[in-house]
Amino acid sequence: MVNKLRALRRRHRKRPTETDVHGGDQRVAVIGLGRFGSSLASELMRRGWDVLGIDTDARLVQKYSDGLTHAAVADCTDPEVLRQLGVHEFTSAVVAIGTDIEASILVSSNLLEAVVPNIWAKAISRQHGQILERLGVHHVVLPEHEMGERVAHLVTGRMLDFIEFDDDYALVKTVAPEVATGIPLGQSQVRGRYGVTVVGIKRPGEGFTYATAETVVQKGDVIVVTGKTRAVESFAELS
């Protein structure tokens, strides 16, 4: 098993390129139709994708089958099952299995063996996520952790929304602090003094627009700023 994992890691260490990820193919297999998987599958259908939903629970498959392109009751821990379902021909697959970590790892391993170029997998803990990353899964998500972290920022700060990306980088929506109002952004020195960039602005009763160096932010405007997480947190606290 250890040698197999090492081989998979070497084989899939390279991240997929934009061409690899989509390549014009809008088909995706969602394996696991619990709350996360079914919600994801429904949203993908709404966006015009063809979705193959798979679960070992016949009741879940029956419940969501009418809203999906295809649905199947199957155990994807068996690589032959994946082959029979044609998942190896898909460019994207999501392992949305809930609490069964062993099944999550086995299914992810089977998808990697099938050389599916773009694999997403749900993790229920950081340790689970680390295993999936070491296995070679291209994208690992921790929905519960990420949502909890996001809400914590909203509860404890003055942010209206908060999204954190890799490498300690974040995007924040907040009411414009006084230090950014009254003069063009290019003259306010917000970037130099606070390490953030204002990328969007919304005035009461209007929609969001892009911010430029000539934009003058007014009191009460809602702005979107980006930068290092600590920098945008500190800037939002000035509101």
Order of alpha helices (4+ residues) and beta strands (2+ residues): alpha-alpha-beta-alpha-beta-alpha-beta-alpha-beta-alpha-beta-alpha-beta-alpha-beta-beta-alpha-alpha-beta-beta-beta-alpha
